């Protein structure tokens, strides 16, 4: 697959009538390029497009929003702004860190229900993530998981809201509980929520967001 194909590829899936726990639920979200560029301007730089990670470009974000697996995510802290993104494939959460201003703009509060579209990797260029702690219901199929918060990059907020409403409350509560446990066991550690989705967690005080980011 050439670079042009990688930048424009997405699979064709049928929509599910309703979210089905434990099964693959395709995102089918159309990406708004202006939103991606506003929040992650670096992925559009010439240097990144020519020499950057082949899994971290506009086309890969676009395909993830379409092809990714819908999973529950929930705000577990507003200062710092942390979102616990659940994955049923590992029965675990990935902690995502965002600028507090972004949360204020979007009225995110503790307990706010979100969804992520998760991409998975077993082999290839993405190394095994070391910030995921599989639970007892883990499938054991994947080594790496990259979550993207859907509402940040799509205009289809109606579909986002519908999928949030379809996910069982117990699953959101499970994600919230795992998020709180993660915070207690790994304080100050999270992935850059506006960075490369597969990158491991790091100390949040070392994470820098682009000064050109616009939160509208």
Secondary structure, DSSP 8 states (H G I E B T S, - for coil): --HHHHHH--------SS--TTS--B----B-HHHHHHH-GGGGSHHHHHHS-TTSSHHHHHHHHHHSEEEEEEEEEETTEEEEEEETTTTEEEEEEE-HHHHHHTT--TT-EEEEEEEEESSSSS---SS----TT-----SEEEEEEGGGTBS-HHHHHHHHHHS-HHHHHHHHHHHHHHHHHSTTEEEETTS-TT---EEGGG----TT----
